[in-house]
Amino acid sequence: MSRTAAGHLETLAIHAGRSADEDFAVGLSPVLSSTFARAADGSYPHGYVYSRAGNPGRDALERLLAALEGGAGAVAFPSGSAASMAVFASLAPGDHVVIPDDVYHGTRTQLRDVLQRWNLRHTAADLADPDALRRALTPSTRLLWVETPSNPLLKISDIAALAEAAHAAGAICVVDNTFATPVLQQPLRLGADLVVHSTTKYLGGHSDLLGGAVIARAQDQRFARVRDFQTKAGAIPAPFDCWLLQRSIATLPYRVRAQAANAAIIAGFLQAHAGVAAVHYPGLASHPAHALAMRQMSAAGAMLSFQLRGGRDAAMRAAGRARLFTRATSLGGVESLIEHRASVEGPGSTTPDDLLRASVGLEHVDDLVEDLRQALA
Ligand code: PLP
């Protein structure tokens, strides 16, 4: 999937978004200014007034993000959670949202703990089951939130079919593309209206920043509302973080593909291990939606989760013995991470207690397999 409508992804990742007047300097520089000077006649010669309204580095990052996802525009945020908040805030009180039954727990808690008080209602449904989706839709449903692969069970849902179902119900289809990245999956081309990212993860890629983004298929009224949430509600990423992100995205296609190749080998190792009861990885032929994943994605990604035969104690023990995999939440960085997901999600978590989630990094895969072998021994 390296070819997009705008060109090859590897080339776009390095060149898209950069403006012609930056070309004299090969390296990127952040514009660390909160405000911009006016000319003697009161005009703004470079078009910039104040960094909440616009900053050159943020504009370049947004052009880059739009090019990678094949969108008409992008809005950058200081976290993935601010990005999802901007999307939900574009709805009206009384509107209804359908979310997957397996979804990043922060999306669920945002709707429950923040947005329910503003009378935005939601229902969780198994999006792989058309009947469950039909039951979840109401006359007030205005947004279908899709996360595929899902966090943490790596469930796969059919973006094209769901976008069609959402549109037929008078709703928009939003896809959280954090796990797959535009390198492996392009939801706007499959009919989605908006793509959301936690750029904290693969796009940032080095576990040193938080960020988020919304990329839109059209520059319509909804896009304007998402933009308003950034500039008027003040949900803006710092210039330094925009610069870090643009710098990291240059290597995104190569990082993601190499991490996914490592993950495929690790999934195979785990599946054959006597201490492992189940492996959740869409690249395995045993995954219930393997065929759909291979149709919709160019590779299965670098996230996986697995359940241990000895229950919670065995899972905690294995995580405790890991040496190369760092015990930490988050994902998408060059370093491999492992976590006991249920205890991170806290009370109300629906994640099995015997489950570990792994974010596979760029270390040599033999070293990663060896680490898991000794941790599971
Ligand atoms: N979406 C997914 C799939 C995530 O995994 C996360 C964070 O883990 C988020 C959204 C939220 O992003 P952030 O932590 O940048 O607010």
Residues whose N, C-alpha, C, O or C-beta is under 5 A from the ligand:
A	BS01	PLP	S79 G80 S81 Y104 N151 D176 T178 S198 T200 L210 G211
